[in-house]
Amino acid sequence: MKPKILVVDDDKYTIKFFEGLFRGKPVEADYALDAERARRQFRQADYNLVLMDQRLPDGNGLELLREMRRERPQQLAILMTGFADTRDAVRAVRDGLFDYLTKPFENLEELETVIERALELDRAYREIGSLRESLSRQKEGLVLIGSSPAIEKLLQQIRQVAPLDTTILLEGESGTGKELVARVIHALSARSGSPFLEVNCGALPEQLLESSLFGYEKGAFTGAMRTKAGYFEEADGGTLMLDEVADMSPKLQSSLLTVLQEHSFTRLGSTKSRLSDFRLICATNRQLAGEVAEGRFREDLFYRVNVVALRIPPLRERREDIIPLALHFLQHFNDKFGKAAGPFSPEAMRDLERFSWPGNVRQLKHCVERLVALGQGEPITTMGLEQCGVAGVEAGDRPGLGSGGEPDGLLPFQQARQAFERDYVGRLLEATGGNVSEAARISGISRQNLHVRINRSRTVSEK
């Protein structure tokens, strides 16, 4: 379905301009010349984006947008204003408006970019809304958020292997969501009505991990004051996830191999063999094949656990999913803390997408949690992201990017052009002592358009 856009402007030339702009584009556009007509159309249709002139013959466009957003709090809107009205527009953006455009529209590419970004954000909001509805109907409440090719491929693999009751190895960097993937596999399997148990092999000393897995009889060792069943036993009929299995000691690797071969185990301090039917999912942030080559992981155990291997992609390889994930976490923590932080400003969204996220989804989640916890209900800007160390100024200052990122030292074209314009305007005004007329003469830019560029540069600097 094509996105719907409502354009509200009493200037017929502006209306014709947008009619030409949208002609042949995959959008549907409606037009209104006054506030009353805009109200009627807004109530009759679900618009993905509203483009609103600030001054209307029967009202104030900014007030009308606030009225619309009271009815639909997540309505995406862009204010169109003359260069002299930008102060109100900047305040409106800080109050939650997506962006503002200054008239006349001298930069067609920039105009189209702003509209495309707004529609992208609207799609993300709607995707999150759809996911939340589906979550309310799922008893497990588990979902992998994202629509990138990497996640679509992973979801397809999960659907294929989840019902097969085979051992699975999950490989991926820390923070990519391996436990969530394991829980989704369990939820989609025939074992979903039985327990899902998870133990981190790297977080426990060898003796404690051994007693936790096998269980023990009373008096089996100092401190064993009572008999206790272990993970192998409690996972009977369900799924057992061994996280960071590469950190397991050689002794426990041998013991695990025996359990997998014989489908039985013995509690510590006991001679009675016990059977347990559990599905094993192993996870690691290292390449197990490399650990085998280095002699740190048993080769025979590797073949036992590496029946079906799934790779969980890092966040830098699925940048299309960053904004949907950020919006999901924003809503989650707003609900959890009883707050109303957000939305993200366009500049903040660009920073979120461009950051390398070495800590992957976990880092993004913690970043949003901090922003909501410390926020006062205002939109999240690049200044807010700096609290999490996310808002970088230059590509070369960020950690190196992987697949899907830009080569070190290069900015996206749009941002590079904006940076050049800010620098040029600043040096131009400095050279002319702030004389706009002289600056316009030297630069060859009309005085009116130069005012637009000056205000735009100051607005970005203020943010």
WORAJO-V273350 format. One record per helix or strand of 3 or more residues. SS is the DSSP state (H for helix, E for strand). FROM is the first residue (numbers start at 0). TO is the last residue. Records with the same first field share a line. If there is no record, write none. Layout:
SS: FROM-TO, FROM-TO
This chain:
E: 2-7, 26-31, 48-52, 76-81, 98-102, 167-170, 195-199, 238-242, 263-265, 272-274, 278-283, 307-310
H: 11-21, 34-43, 60-70, 82-93, 107-136, 148-161, 177-186, 205-213, 230-233, 244-246, 249-261, 287-292, 298-304, 314-316, 318-336, 345-353, 359-373, 381-387, 394-396, 412-430, 435-442, 446-461
